Amino acid sequence: MDNVFKYFNGFFKGLTGLIMTVLGLGVAVEILFGGGAMFGMTVIDNVMAVINGLGGAGFGGLVGLLVLFSLLTSK
């Protein structure tokens, strides 16, 4: 059972790393080539919408932001 948890932990860490890499690439492409250059999406606007949504949610948004931050920075 321990091996299953280690497998899924490694899988989700790898998936998170991949998503963060694609997000960084999307931001860089949008800065260089303008909005909608990557798959027709405006990455920076979407990231700002998520941050504003969490910021406007009061204490619950702050807790959610802290949980996301801890998940992304944990090793």
PDB file of N, CA, C, O and CB in Angstrom:
ATOM      1  N   MET A   1       0.828  -1.197   0.000  1.00  0.00           N
ATOM      2  CA  MET A   1       0.000   0.000   0.000  1.00  0.00           C
ATOM      3  C   MET A   1       0.866   1.251   0.000  1.00  0.00           C
ATOM      4  O   MET A   1       0.505   2.261  -0.604  1.00  0.00           O
ATOM      5  CB  MET A   1      -0.939   0.004   1.208  1.00  0.00           C
ATOM      6  N   ASP A   2       2.010   1.185   0.678  1.00  0.00           N
ATOM      7  CA  ASP A   2       2.917   2.317   0.730  1.00  0.00           C
ATOM      8  C   ASP A   2       3.447   2.647  -0.670  1.00  0.00           C
ATOM      9  O   ASP A   2       3.643   3.815  -1.008  1.00  0.00           O
ATOM     10  CB  ASP A   2       4.079   2.026   1.692  1.00  0.00           C
ATOM     11  N   ASN A   3       3.676   1.616  -1.472  1.00  0.00           N
ATOM     12  CA  ASN A   3       4.166   1.846  -2.833  1.00  0.00           C
ATOM     13  C   ASN A   3       3.130   2.565  -3.693  1.00  0.00           C
ATOM     14  O   ASN A   3       3.483   3.365  -4.559  1.00  0.00           O
ATOM     15  CB  ASN A   3       4.549   0.521  -3.485  1.00  0.00           C
ATOM     16  N   VAL A   4       1.870   2.282  -3.456  1.00  0.00           N
ATOM     17  CA  VAL A   4       0.807   2.947  -4.217  1.00  0.00           C
ATOM     18  C   VAL A   4       0.811   4.438  -3.910  1.00  0.00           C
ATOM     19  O   VAL A   4       0.716   5.260  -4.822  1.00  0.00           O
ATOM     20  CB  VAL A   4      -0.580   2.330  -3.890  1.00  0.00           C
ATOM     21  N   PHE A   5       0.920   4.794  -2.623  1.00  0.00           N
ATOM     22  CA  PHE A   5       0.945   6.204  -2.248  1.00  0.00           C
ATOM     23  C   PHE A   5       2.188   6.896  -2.796  1.00  0.00           C
ATOM     24  O   PHE A   5       2.104   8.042  -3.237  1.00  0.00           O
ATOM     25  CB  PHE A   5       0.890   6.351  -0.727  1.00  0.00           C
ATOM     26  N   LYS A   6       3.319   6.236  -2.778  1.00  0.00           N
ATOM     27  CA  LYS A   6       4.533   6.820  -3.348  1.00  0.00           C
ATOM     28  C   LYS A   6       4.387   7.025  -4.847  1.00  0.00           C
ATOM     29  O   LYS A   6       4.852   8.030  -5.383  1.00  0.00           O
ATOM     30  CB  LYS A   6       5.743   5.933  -3.057  1.00  0.00           C
ATOM     31  N   TYR A   7       3.748   6.083  -5.527  1.00  0.00           N
ATOM     32  CA  TYR A   7       3.533   6.194  -6.967  1.00  0.00           C
ATOM     33  C   TYR A   7       2.651   7.395  -7.294  1.00  0.00           C
ATOM     34  O   TYR A   7       2.988   8.199  -8.163  1.00  0.00           O
ATOM     35  CB  TYR A   7       2.900   4.909  -7.515  1.00  0.00           C
ATOM     36  N   PHE A   8       1.514   7.518  -6.594  1.00  0.00           N
ATOM     37  CA  PHE A   8       0.609   8.627  -6.852  1.00  0.00           C
ATOM     38  C   PHE A   8       1.227   9.961  -6.447  1.00  0.00           C
ATOM     39  O   PHE A   8       1.009  10.971  -7.116  1.00  0.00           O
ATOM     40  CB  PHE A   8      -0.703   8.415  -6.115  1.00  0.00           C
ATOM     41  N   ASN A   9       1.990   9.976  -5.368  1.00  0.00           N
ATOM     42  CA  ASN A   9       2.672  11.191  -4.951  1.00  0.00           C
ATOM     43  C   ASN A   9       3.649  11.644  -6.028  1.00  0.00           C
ATOM     44  O   ASN A   9       3.690  12.826  -6.369  1.00  0.00           O
ATOM     45  CB  ASN A   9       3.404  10.971  -3.620  1.00  0.00           C
ATOM     46  N   GLY A  10       4.430  10.725  -6.562  1.00  0.00           N
ATOM     47  CA  GLY A  10       5.356  11.060  -7.631  1.00  0.00           C
ATOM     48  C   GLY A  10       4.642  11.506  -8.894  1.00  0.00           C
ATOM     49  O   GLY A  10       5.080  12.436  -9.571  1.00  0.00           O
ATOM     50  N   PHE A  11       3.543  10.841  -9.206  1.00  0.00           N
ATOM     51  CA  PHE A  11       2.763  11.205 -10.387  1.00  0.00           C
ATOM     52  C   PHE A  11       2.234  12.628 -10.282  1.00  0.00           C
ATOM     53  O   PHE A  11       2.366  13.408 -11.225  1.00  0.00           O
ATOM     54  CB  PHE A  11       1.606  10.230 -10.581  1.00  0.00           C
ATOM     55  N   PHE A  12       1.634  12.977  -9.142  1.00  0.00           N
ATOM     56  CA  PHE A  12       1.054  14.305  -8.997  1.00  0.00           C
ATOM     57  C   PHE A  12       2.118  15.390  -8.890  1.00  0.00           C
ATOM     58  O   PHE A  12       1.888  16.517  -9.329  1.00  0.00           O
ATOM     59  CB  PHE A  12       0.158  14.348  -7.781  1.00  0.00           C
ATOM     60  N   LYS A  13       3.274  15.076  -8.319  1.00  0.00           N
ATOM     61  CA  LYS A  13       4.370  16.041  -8.307  1.00  0.00           C
ATOM     62  C   LYS A  13       4.860  16.302  -9.727  1.00  0.00           C
ATOM     63  O   LYS A  13       5.133  17.446 -10.092  1.00  0.00           O
ATOM     64  CB  LYS A  13       5.527  15.538  -7.423  1.00  0.00           C
ATOM     65  N   GLY A  14       4.971  15.269 -10.509  1.00  0.00           N
ATOM     66  CA  GLY A  14       5.377  15.433 -11.895  1.00  0.00           C
ATOM     67  C   GLY A  14       4.349  16.203 -12.702  1.00  0.00           C
ATOM     68  O   GLY A  14       4.703  17.056 -13.516  1.00  0.00           O
ATOM     69  N   LEU A  15       3.074  15.905 -12.479  1.00  0.00           N
ATOM     70  CA  LEU A  15       1.996  16.604 -13.175  1.00  0.00           C
ATOM     71  C   LEU A  15       1.972  18.084 -12.794  1.00  0.00           C
ATOM     72  O   LEU A  15       1.786  18.944 -13.655  1.00  0.00           O
ATOM     73  CB  LEU A  15       0.641  15.953 -12.857  1.00  0.00           C
ATOM     74  N   THR A  16       2.160  18.378 -11.514  1.00  0.00           N
ATOM     75  CA  THR A  16       2.204  19.766 -11.060  1.00  0.00           C
ATOM     76  C   THR A  16       3.379  20.496 -11.693  1.00  0.00           C
ATOM     77  O   THR A  16       3.239  21.643 -12.116  1.00  0.00           O
ATOM     78  CB  THR A  16       2.300  19.832  -9.530  1.00  0.00           C
ATOM     79  N   GLY A  17       4.532  19.844 -11.762  1.00  0.00           N
ATOM     80  CA  GLY A  17       5.691  20.450 -12.403  1.00  0.00           C
ATOM     81  C   GLY A  17       5.444  20.731 -13.874  1.00  0.00           C
ATOM     82  O   GLY A  17       5.843  21.778 -14.385  1.00  0.00           O
ATOM     83  N   LEU A  18       4.796  19.812 -14.548  1.00  0.00           N
ATOM     84  CA  LEU A  18       4.469  20.004 -15.960  1.00  0.00           C
ATOM     85  C   LEU A  18       3.510  21.171 -16.155  1.00  0.00           C
ATOM     86  O   LEU A  18       3.698  21.990 -17.054  1.00  0.00           O
ATOM     87  CB  LEU A  18       3.864  18.730 -16.542  1.00  0.00           C
ATOM     88  N   ILE A  19       2.491  21.246 -15.322  1.00  0.00           N
ATOM     89  CA  ILE A  19       1.512  22.329 -15.425  1.00  0.00           C
ATOM     90  C   ILE A  19       2.172  23.674 -15.164  1.00  0.00           C
ATOM     91  O   ILE A  19       1.893  24.642 -15.872  1.00  0.00           O
ATOM     92  CB  ILE A  19       0.352  22.109 -14.441  1.00  0.00           C
ATOM     93  N   MET A  20       3.043  23.756 -14.162  1.00  0.00           N
ATOM     94  CA  MET A  20       3.721  25.014 -13.873  1.00  0.00           C
ATOM     95  C   MET A  20       4.656  25.410 -15.013  1.00  0.00           C
ATOM     96  O   MET A  20       4.806  26.596 -15.304  1.00  0.00           O
ATOM     97  CB  MET A  20       4.503  24.908 -12.565  1.00  0.00           C
ATOM     98  N   THR A  21       5.281  24.434 -15.655  1.00  0.00           N
ATOM     99  CA  THR A  21       6.146  24.723 -16.799  1.00  0.00           C
ATOM    100  C   THR A  21       5.338  25.260 -17.967  1.00  0.00           C
ATOM    101  O   THR A  21       5.738  26.239 -18.597  1.00  0.00           O
ATOM    102  CB  THR A  21       6.913  23.471 -17.223  1.00  0.00           C
ATOM    103  N   VAL A  22       4.213  24.635 -18.265  1.00  0.00           N
ATOM    104  CA  VAL A  22       3.357  25.095 -19.361  1.00  0.00           C
ATOM    105  C   VAL A  22       2.783  26.474 -19.042  1.00  0.00           C
ATOM    106  O   VAL A  22       2.649  27.304 -19.941  1.00  0.00           O
ATOM    107  CB  VAL A  22       2.216  24.084 -19.622  1.00  0.00           C
ATOM    108  N   LEU A  23       2.446  26.729 -17.797  1.00  0.00           N
ATOM    109  CA  LEU A  23       1.940  28.039 -17.391  1.00  0.00           C
ATOM    110  C   LEU A  23       3.009  29.110 -17.599  1.00  0.00           C
ATOM    111  O   LEU A  23       2.725  30.181 -18.137  1.00  0.00           O
ATOM    112  CB  LEU A  23       1.487  28.013 -15.915  1.00  0.00           C
ATOM    113  N   GLY A  24       4.234  28.821 -17.174  1.00  0.00           N
ATOM    114  CA  GLY A  24       5.330  29.766 -17.389  1.00  0.00           C
ATOM    115  C   GLY A  24       5.593  30.004 -18.864  1.00  0.00           C
ATOM    116  O   GLY A  24       5.836  31.137 -19.279  1.00  0.00           O
ATOM    117  N   LEU A  25       5.546  28.938 -19.659  1.00  0.00           N
ATOM    118  CA  LEU A  25       5.706  29.074 -21.105  1.00  0.00           C
ATOM    119  C   LEU A  25       4.593  29.921 -21.703  1.00  0.00           C
ATOM    120  O   LEU A  25       4.845  30.749 -22.578  1.00  0.00           O
ATOM    121  CB  LEU A  25       5.732  27.700 -21.771  1.00  0.00           C
ATOM    122  N   GLY A  26       3.378  29.721 -21.243  1.00  0.00           N
ATOM    123  CA  GLY A  26       2.247  30.502 -21.741  1.00  0.00           C
ATOM    124  C   GLY A  26       2.388  31.981 -21.438  1.00  0.00           C
ATOM    125  O   GLY A  26       2.076  32.825 -22.278  1.00  0.00           O
ATOM    126  N   VAL A  27       2.859  32.297 -20.233  1.00  0.00           N
ATOM    127  CA  VAL A  27       3.070  33.696 -19.873  1.00  0.00           C
ATOM    128  C   VAL A  27       4.174  34.302 -20.739  1.00  0.00           C
ATOM    129  O   VAL A  27       4.031  35.421 -21.232  1.00  0.00           O
ATOM    130  CB  VAL A  27       3.426  33.825 -18.376  1.00  0.00           C
ATOM    131  N   ALA A  28       5.270  33.573 -20.924  1.00  0.00           N
ATOM    132  CA  ALA A  28       6.371  34.078 -21.742  1.00  0.00           C
ATOM    133  C   ALA A  28       5.941  34.282 -23.194  1.00  0.00           C
ATOM    134  O   ALA A  28       6.290  35.291 -23.807  1.00  0.00           O
ATOM    135  CB  ALA A  28       7.559  33.118 -21.680  1.00  0.00           C
ATOM    136  N   VAL A  29       5.190  33.337 -23.743  1.00  0.00           N
ATOM    137  CA  VAL A  29       4.716  33.456 -25.132  1.00  0.00           C
ATOM    138  C   VAL A  29       3.780  34.642 -25.265  1.00  0.00           C
ATOM    139  O   VAL A  29       3.839  35.372 -26.255  1.00  0.00           O
ATOM    140  CB  VAL A  29       4.002  32.162 -25.587  1.00  0.00           C
ATOM    141  N   GLU A  30       2.915  34.841 -24.278  1.00  0.00           N
ATOM    142  CA  GLU A  30       1.983  35.964 -24.347  1.00  0.00           C
ATOM    143  C   GLU A  30       2.712  37.301 -24.237  1.00  0.00           C
ATOM    144  O   GLU A  30       2.323  38.267 -24.893  1.00  0.00           O
ATOM    145  CB  GLU A  30       0.934  35.848 -23.242  1.00  0.00           C
ATOM    146  N   ILE A  31       3.749  37.372 -23.429  1.00  0.00           N
ATOM    147  CA  ILE A  31       4.527  38.607 -23.333  1.00  0.00           C
ATOM    148  C   ILE A  31       5.241  38.891 -24.650  1.00  0.00           C
ATOM    149  O   ILE A  31       5.287  40.034 -25.105  1.00  0.00           O
ATOM    150  CB  ILE A  31       5.546  38.518 -22.180  1.00  0.00           C
ATOM    151  N   LEU A  32       5.794  37.853 -25.253  1.00  0.00           N
ATOM    152  CA  LEU A  32       6.557  38.051 -26.482  1.00  0.00           C
ATOM    153  C   LEU A  32       5.675  38.301 -27.706  1.00  0.00           C
ATOM    154  O   LEU A  32       5.990  39.167 -28.522  1.00  0.00           O
ATOM    155  CB  LEU A  32       7.429  36.853 -26.730  1.00  0.00           C
ATOM    156  N   PHE A  33       4.591  37.566 -27.843  1.00  0.00           N
ATOM    157  CA  PHE A  33       3.797  37.602 -29.072  1.00  0.00           C
ATOM    158  C   PHE A  33       2.414  38.213 -28.913  1.00  0.00           C
ATOM    159  O   PHE A  33       1.692  38.338 -29.902  1.00  0.00           O
ATOM    160  CB  PHE A  33       3.653  36.227 -29.602  1.00  0.00           C
ATOM    161  N   GLY A  34       2.026  38.592 -27.723  1.00  0.00           N
ATOM    162  CA  GLY A  34       0.724  39.210 -27.513  1.00  0.00           C
ATOM    163  C   GLY A  34      -0.324  38.201 -27.061  1.00  0.00           C
ATOM    164  O   GLY A  34      -0.093  36.992 -27.058  1.00  0.00           O
ATOM    165  N   GLY A  35      -1.469  38.726 -26.684  1.00  0.00           N
ATOM    166  CA  GLY A  35      -2.552  37.903 -26.157  1.00  0.00           C
ATOM    167  C   GLY A  35      -3.112  36.928 -27.171  1.00  0.00           C
ATOM    168  O   GLY A  35      -3.275  37.270 -28.342  1.00  0.00           O
ATOM    169  N   GLY A  36      -3.401  35.738 -26.737  1.00  0.00           N
ATOM    170  CA  GLY A  36      -4.000  34.726 -27.598  1.00  0.00           C
ATOM    171  C   GLY A  36      -3.018  33.985 -28.478  1.00  0.00           C
ATOM    172  O   GLY A  36      -3.430  33.247 -29.372  1.00  0.00           O
ATOM    173  N   ALA A  37      -1.725  34.165 -28.244  1.00  0.00           N
ATOM    174  CA  ALA A  37      -0.729  33.530 -29.100  1.00  0.00           C
ATOM    175  C   ALA A  37      -0.578  32.041 -28.801  1.00  0.00           C
ATOM    176  O   ALA A  37      -0.124  31.282 -29.657  1.00  0.00           O
ATOM    177  CB  ALA A  37       0.609  34.224 -28.939  1.00  0.00           C
ATOM    178  N   MET A  38      -0.946  31.624 -27.618  1.00  0.00           N
ATOM    179  CA  MET A  38      -0.799  30.215 -27.240  1.00  0.00           C
ATOM    180  C   MET A  38      -2.176  29.571 -27.160  1.00  0.00           C
ATOM    181  O   MET A  38      -2.898  29.761 -26.181  1.00  0.00           O
ATOM    182  CB  MET A  38      -0.047  30.074 -25.881  1.00  0.00           C
ATOM    183  N   PHE A  39      -2.539  28.818 -28.178  1.00  0.00           N
ATOM    184  CA  PHE A  39      -3.807  28.097 -28.262  1.00  0.00           C
ATOM    185  C   PHE A  39      -5.015  29.020 -28.190  1.00  0.00           C
ATOM    186  O   PHE A  39      -6.104  28.578 -27.825  1.00  0.00           O
ATOM    187  CB  PHE A  39      -3.890  27.078 -27.158  1.00  0.00           C
ATOM    188  N   GLY A  40      -4.844  30.291 -28.530  1.00  0.00           N
ATOM    189  CA  GLY A  40      -5.951  31.228 -28.516  1.00  0.00           C
ATOM    190  C   GLY A  40      -6.383  31.668 -27.134  1.00  0.00           C
ATOM    191  O   GLY A  40      -7.447  32.270 -26.990  1.00  0.00           O
ATOM    192  N   MET A  41      -5.583  31.382 -26.103  1.00  0.00           N
ATOM    193  CA  MET A  41      -5.934  31.751 -24.738  1.00  0.00           C
ATOM    194  C   MET A  41      -5.108  32.953 -24.298  1.00  0.00           C
ATOM    195  O   MET A  41      -3.979  33.141 -24.751  1.00  0.00           O
ATOM    196  CB  MET A  41      -5.718  30.564 -23.776  1.00  0.00           C
ATOM    197  N   THR A  42      -5.674  33.757 -23.419  1.00  0.00           N
ATOM    198  CA  THR A  42      -4.913  34.821 -22.783  1.00  0.00           C
ATOM    199  C   THR A  42      -4.550  34.343 -21.378  1.00  0.00           C
ATOM    200  O   THR A  42      -5.344  34.448 -20.443  1.00  0.00           O
ATOM    201  CB  THR A  42      -5.726  36.171 -22.744  1.00  0.00           C
ATOM    202  N   VAL A  43      -3.357  33.828 -21.256  1.00  0.00           N
ATOM    203  CA  VAL A  43      -2.920  33.172 -20.025  1.00  0.00           C
ATOM    204  C   VAL A  43      -2.853  34.159 -18.873  1.00  0.00           C
ATOM    205  O   VAL A  43      -3.302  33.857 -17.768  1.00  0.00           O
ATOM    206  CB  VAL A  43      -1.560  32.511 -20.225  1.00  0.00           C
ATOM    207  N   ILE A  44      -2.297  35.334 -19.122  1.00  0.00           N
ATOM    208  CA  ILE A  44      -2.136  36.313 -18.045  1.00  0.00           C
ATOM    209  C   ILE A  44      -3.496  36.759 -17.520  1.00  0.00           C
ATOM    210  O   ILE A  44      -3.668  36.910 -16.311  1.00  0.00           O
ATOM    211  CB  ILE A  44      -1.328  37.531 -18.535  1.00  0.00           C
ATOM    212  N   ASP A  45      -4.468  36.973 -18.412  1.00  0.00           N
ATOM    213  CA  ASP A  45      -5.813  37.352 -17.961  1.00  0.00           C
ATOM    214  C   ASP A  45      -6.452  36.248 -17.129  1.00  0.00           C
ATOM    215  O   ASP A  45      -7.135  36.535 -16.145  1.00  0.00           O
ATOM    216  CB  ASP A  45      -6.705  37.680 -19.163  1.00  0.00           C
ATOM    217  N   ASN A  46      -6.241  34.990 -17.508  1.00  0.00           N
ATOM    218  CA  ASN A  46      -6.805  33.882 -16.745  1.00  0.00           C
ATOM    219  C   ASN A  46      -6.162  33.766 -15.367  1.00  0.00           C
ATOM    220  O   ASN A  46      -6.854  33.515 -14.380  1.00  0.00           O
ATOM    221  CB  ASN A  46      -6.634  32.575 -17.510  1.00  0.00           C
ATOM    222  N   VAL A  47      -4.852  33.944 -15.292  1.00  0.00           N
ATOM    223  CA  VAL A  47      -4.164  33.893 -13.996  1.00  0.00           C
ATOM    224  C   VAL A  47      -4.633  35.042 -13.108  1.00  0.00           C
ATOM    225  O   VAL A  47      -4.870  34.851 -11.915  1.00  0.00           O
ATOM    226  CB  VAL A  47      -2.626  33.953 -14.187  1.00  0.00           C
ATOM    227  N   MET A  48      -4.765  36.232 -13.688  1.00  0.00           N
ATOM    228  CA  MET A  48      -5.241  37.380 -12.916  1.00  0.00           C
ATOM    229  C   MET A  48      -6.680  37.175 -12.435  1.00  0.00           C
ATOM    230  O   MET A  48      -7.026  37.605 -11.335  1.00  0.00           O
ATOM    231  CB  MET A  48      -5.146  38.656 -13.755  1.00  0.00           C
ATOM    232  N   ALA A  49      -7.510  36.532 -13.234  1.00  0.00           N
ATOM    233  CA  ALA A  49      -8.892  36.253 -12.822  1.00  0.00           C
ATOM    234  C   ALA A  49      -8.935  35.308 -11.631  1.00  0.00           C
ATOM    235  O   ALA A  49      -9.746  35.484 -10.722  1.00  0.00           O
ATOM    236  CB  ALA A  49      -9.686  35.657 -13.986  1.00  0.00           C
ATOM    237  N   VAL A  50      -8.060  34.305 -11.637  1.00  0.00           N
ATOM    238  CA  VAL A  50      -8.006  33.372 -10.502  1.00  0.00           C
ATOM    239  C   VAL A  50      -7.536  34.095  -9.241  1.00  0.00           C
ATOM    240  O   VAL A  50      -8.102  33.906  -8.165  1.00  0.00           O
ATOM    241  CB  VAL A  50      -7.065  32.180 -10.817  1.00  0.00           C
ATOM    242  N   ILE A  51      -6.507  34.917  -9.378  1.00  0.00           N
ATOM    243  CA  ILE A  51      -5.991  35.655  -8.215  1.00  0.00           C
ATOM    244  C   ILE A  51      -7.037  36.632  -7.691  1.00  0.00           C
ATOM    245  O   ILE A  51      -7.232  36.740  -6.480  1.00  0.00           O
ATOM    246  CB  ILE A  51      -4.696  36.412  -8.580  1.00  0.00           C
ATOM    247  N   ASN A  52      -7.712  37.344  -8.592  1.00  0.00           N
ATOM    248  CA  ASN A  52      -8.762  38.275  -8.157  1.00  0.00           C
ATOM    249  C   ASN A  52      -9.937  37.540  -7.525  1.00  0.00           C
ATOM    250  O   ASN A  52     -10.539  38.037  -6.573  1.00  0.00           O
ATOM    251  CB  ASN A  52      -9.252  39.114  -9.340  1.00  0.00           C
ATOM    252  N   GLY A  53     -10.265  36.371  -8.041  1.00  0.00           N
ATOM    253  CA  GLY A  53     -11.344  35.583  -7.458  1.00  0.00           C
ATOM    254  C   GLY A  53     -11.021  35.126  -6.051  1.00  0.00           C
ATOM    255  O   GLY A  53     -11.883  35.134  -5.171  1.00  0.00           O
ATOM    256  N   LEU A  54      -9.774  34.728  -5.841  1.00  0.00           N
ATOM    257  CA  LEU A  54      -9.367  34.330  -4.497  1.00  0.00           C
ATOM    258  C   LEU A  54      -9.274  35.535  -3.568  1.00  0.00           C
ATOM    259  O   LEU A  54      -9.601  35.445  -2.385  1.00  0.00           O
ATOM    260  CB  LEU A  54      -8.026  33.600  -4.544  1.00  0.00           C
ATOM    261  N   GLY A  55      -8.827  36.661  -4.113  1.00  0.00           N
ATOM    262  CA  GLY A  55      -8.708  37.867  -3.294  1.00  0.00           C
ATOM    263  C   GLY A  55     -10.041  38.435  -2.887  1.00  0.00           C
ATOM    264  O   GLY A  55     -10.161  39.012  -1.806  1.00  0.00           O
ATOM    265  N   GLY A  56     -11.042  38.288  -3.721  1.00  0.00           N
ATOM    266  CA  GLY A  56     -12.365  38.814  -3.413  1.00  0.00           C
ATOM    267  C   GLY A  56     -13.195  37.899  -2.545  1.00  0.00           C
ATOM    268  O   GLY A  56     -14.318  38.247  -2.180  1.00  0.00           O
ATOM    269  N   ALA A  57     -12.673  36.743  -2.207  1.00  0.00           N
ATOM    270  CA  ALA A  57     -13.439  35.776  -1.424  1.00  0.00           C
ATOM    271  C   ALA A  57     -13.212  35.927   0.072  1.00  0.00           C
ATOM    272  O   ALA A  57     -13.701  35.108   0.851  1.00  0.00           O
ATOM    273  CB  ALA A  57     -13.085  34.373  -1.847  1.00  0.00           C
ATOM    274  N   GLY A  58     -12.482  36.955   0.492  1.00  0.00           N
ATOM    275  CA  GLY A  58     -12.266  37.200   1.913  1.00  0.00           C
ATOM    276  C   GLY A  58     -11.333  36.182   2.536  1.00  0.00           C
ATOM    277  O   GLY A  58     -10.338  35.774   1.935  1.00  0.00           O
ATOM    278  N   PHE A  59     -11.672  35.775   3.758  1.00  0.00           N
ATOM    279  CA  PHE A  59     -10.814  34.867   4.509  1.00  0.00           C
ATOM    280  C   PHE A  59     -10.725  33.490   3.837  1.00  0.00           C
ATOM    281  O   PHE A  59      -9.668  32.860   3.855  1.00  0.00           O
ATOM    282  CB  PHE A  59     -11.332  34.722   5.940  1.00  0.00           C
ATOM    283  N   GLY A  60     -11.820  33.031   3.254  1.00  0.00           N
ATOM    284  CA  GLY A  60     -11.808  31.740   2.553  1.00  0.00           C
ATOM    285  C   GLY A  60     -10.860  31.748   1.369  1.00  0.00           C
ATOM    286  O   GLY A  60     -10.188  30.752   1.101  1.00  0.00           O
ATOM    287  N   GLY A  61     -10.802  32.872   0.655  1.00  0.00           N
ATOM    288  CA  GLY A  61      -9.865  33.002  -0.454  1.00  0.00           C
ATOM    289  C   GLY A  61      -8.428  32.983   0.016  1.00  0.00           C
ATOM    290  O   GLY A  61      -7.565  32.391  -0.632  1.00  0.00           O
ATOM    291  N   LEU A  62      -8.164  33.633   1.149  1.00  0.00           N
ATOM    292  CA  LEU A  62      -6.815  33.623   1.708  1.00  0.00           C
ATOM    293  C   LEU A  62      -6.403  32.224   2.113  1.00  0.00           C
ATOM    294  O   LEU A  62      -5.272  31.811   1.858  1.00  0.00           O
ATOM    295  CB  LEU A  62      -6.725  34.558   2.904  1.00  0.00           C
ATOM    296  N   VAL A  63      -7.298  31.497   2.736  1.00  0.00           N
ATOM    297  CA  VAL A  63      -6.999  30.113   3.117  1.00  0.00           C
ATOM    298  C   VAL A  63      -6.763  29.263   1.867  1.00  0.00           C
ATOM    299  O   VAL A  63      -5.830  28.460   1.832  1.00  0.00           O
ATOM    300  CB  VAL A  63      -8.154  29.516   3.968  1.00  0.00           C
ATOM    301  N   GLY A  64      -7.595  29.434   0.851  1.00  0.00           N
ATOM    302  CA  GLY A  64      -7.403  28.699  -0.396  1.00  0.00           C
ATOM    303  C   GLY A  64      -6.080  29.013  -1.060  1.00  0.00           C
ATOM    304  O   GLY A  64      -5.411  28.119  -1.576  1.00  0.00           O
ATOM    305  N   LEU A  65      -5.701  30.283  -1.048  1.00  0.00           N
ATOM    306  CA  LEU A  65      -4.424  30.693  -1.622  1.00  0.00           C
ATOM    307  C   LEU A  65      -3.258  30.091  -0.848  1.00  0.00           C
ATOM    308  O   LEU A  65      -2.275  29.660  -1.452  1.00  0.00           O
ATOM    309  CB  LEU A  65      -4.313  32.218  -1.641  1.00  0.00           C
ATOM    310  N   LEU A  66      -3.349  30.054   0.465  1.00  0.00           N
ATOM    311  CA  LEU A  66      -2.290  29.447   1.277  1.00  0.00           C
ATOM    312  C   LEU A  66      -2.191  27.944   1.042  1.00  0.00           C
ATOM    313  O   LEU A  66      -1.091  27.393   1.018  1.00  0.00           O
ATOM    314  CB  LEU A  66      -2.536  29.724   2.759  1.00  0.00           C
ATOM    315  N   VAL A  67      -3.320  27.283   0.870  1.00  0.00           N
ATOM    316  CA  VAL A  67      -3.306  25.845   0.586  1.00  0.00           C
ATOM    317  C   VAL A  67      -2.663  25.586  -0.766  1.00  0.00           C
ATOM    318  O   VAL A  67      -1.830  24.688  -0.889  1.00  0.00           O
ATOM    319  CB  VAL A  67      -4.737  25.264   0.619  1.00  0.00           C
ATOM    320  N   LEU A  68      -3.036  26.359  -1.786  1.00  0.00           N
ATOM    321  CA  LEU A  68      -2.419  26.204  -3.104  1.00  0.00           C
ATOM    322  C   LEU A  68      -0.925  26.461  -3.053  1.00  0.00           C
ATOM    323  O   LEU A  68      -0.145  25.732  -3.666  1.00  0.00           O
ATOM    324  CB  LEU A  68      -3.069  27.142  -4.108  1.00  0.00           C
ATOM    325  N   PHE A  69      -0.521  27.498  -2.323  1.00  0.00           N
ATOM    326  CA  PHE A  69       0.891  27.811  -2.212  1.00  0.00           C
ATOM    327  C   PHE A  69       1.656  26.681  -1.537  1.00  0.00           C
ATOM    328  O   PHE A  69       2.751  26.320  -1.967  1.00  0.00           O
ATOM    329  CB  PHE A  69       1.084  29.105  -1.445  1.00  0.00           C
ATOM    330  N   SER A  70       1.074  26.125  -0.479  1.00  0.00           N
ATOM    331  CA  SER A  70       1.767  25.032   0.214  1.00  0.00           C
ATOM    332  C   SER A  70       1.849  23.781  -0.652  1.00  0.00           C
ATOM    333  O   SER A  70       2.834  23.045  -0.585  1.00  0.00           O
ATOM    334  CB  SER A  70       1.061  24.704   1.528  1.00  0.00           C
ATOM    335  N   LEU A  71       0.830  23.536  -1.457  1.00  0.00           N
ATOM    336  CA  LEU A  71       0.877  22.367  -2.357  1.00  0.00           C
ATOM    337  C   LEU A  71       1.934  22.534  -3.440  1.00  0.00           C
ATOM    338  O   LEU A  71       2.603  21.569  -3.809  1.00  0.00           O
ATOM    339  CB  LEU A  71      -0.493  22.138  -3.006  1.00  0.00           C
ATOM    340  N   LEU A  72       2.085  23.738  -3.945  1.00  0.00           N
ATOM    341  CA  LEU A  72       3.032  23.973  -5.024  1.00  0.00           C
ATOM    342  C   LEU A  72       4.477  24.070  -4.536  1.00  0.00           C
ATOM    343  O   LEU A  72       5.403  23.820  -5.308  1.00  0.00           O
ATOM    344  CB  LEU A  72       2.661  25.232  -5.756  1.00  0.00           C
ATOM    345  N   THR A  73       4.684  24.426  -3.271  1.00  0.00           N
ATOM    346  CA  THR A  73       6.054  24.566  -2.767  1.00  0.00           C
ATOM    347  C   THR A  73       6.512  23.386  -1.939  1.00  0.00           C
ATOM    348  O   THR A  73       7.679  23.343  -1.550  1.00  0.00           O
ATOM    349  CB  THR A  73       6.171  25.809  -1.949  1.00  0.00           C
ATOM    350  N   SER A  74       5.659  22.437  -1.653  1.00  0.00           N
ATOM    351  CA  SER A  74       6.075  21.282  -0.847  1.00  0.00           C
ATOM    352  C   SER A  74       6.968  20.361  -1.655  1.00  0.00           C
ATOM    353  O   SER A  74       6.802  20.218  -2.866  1.00  0.00           O
ATOM    354  CB  SER A  74       4.852  20.509  -0.330  1.00  0.00           C
ATOM    355  N   LYS A  75       7.917  19.736  -0.970  1.00  0.00           N
ATOM    356  CA  LYS A  75       8.857  18.837  -1.654  1.00  0.00           C
ATOM    357  C   LYS A  75       8.749  17.452  -1.135  1.00  0.00           C
ATOM    358  O   LYS A  75       9.465  16.562  -1.595  1.00  0.00           O
ATOM    359  CB  LYS A  75      10.274  19.316  -1.508  1.00  0.00           C
TER     360      LYS A  75
END
